[in-house]
Amino acid sequence: MNTQNNQSTEDKRPTHTLYASQTIDGKEVKVRVGVAWKHKKGDGLNIALDNLVAFANKKSDDTAETE
């Protein structure tokens, strides 16, 4: 059994989960969009995005266009 191989497989697991969130009708909606790993050298993270989420912006009454 190769201990180094088993350890490298474990190191590949994400250390963080990434979410996009938005408040819609008073409720917070979270969507998982990816994962991140700590760099082996130095500070920072490597990220892998699964999804791109776009939330529609509602126009408020004072910024609504008038015709």
N, C-alpha and C positions, 0 to 999 in steps of 0.2 A: 504494500500500500504506500502511495506517495503522499506524505503529509503536506508537502508544499503545494501539490495540485489541489488537495482538499481545502487548504487555507485560501488559495487564490479564488476558488469558487465561492467561498463564504464572503470574501472581500468584494465580490461583484454585486452583492445585494445592495439595493439603494438604502441610503441613510436618511433620506427625506422624501416626503410625498408632496407634490405641488398641486395646489388648488386655485381655481379662479372663483371668486365669490362676488355676489351682487345682492343687494336688498331689493326684493320685488314684492310689492303690496305688503310691506311690513315684515316679510319673512326673508331670512338670509338663505340664499341658494348657493351651494358649493358644488363645483364640478371638478373631478380629478382630471388634471391635464398633463401630468408627467411625474417624473422622479428625479432625484439628484443624489450624487455621491460626493463624499469629501475627496479632495485631491490627495494623492499619495505624498506629493511634495508641495510644501507651502500652503498658503491659505487659499480658500475658494472652493467652488463646487463645479463638477461637470453635470450638465443637465441633459435629460432626454424628454422631449415633449411628445405626448401621445395625441393630444387634441388641441385644437385652437377654438376657443370659445368667444363668441361675440354676443354681447348683451345689447339690446336695443335701448337707446336713451330716450326717455320720455321727455317731451317738451313741456316745460312748465307754462302756466297761463300767461305769465308776463313776458315770456320769450317766444310765444307762439307767433307764427307769421300771420299777418292780417292781409286779407285780399280786398 
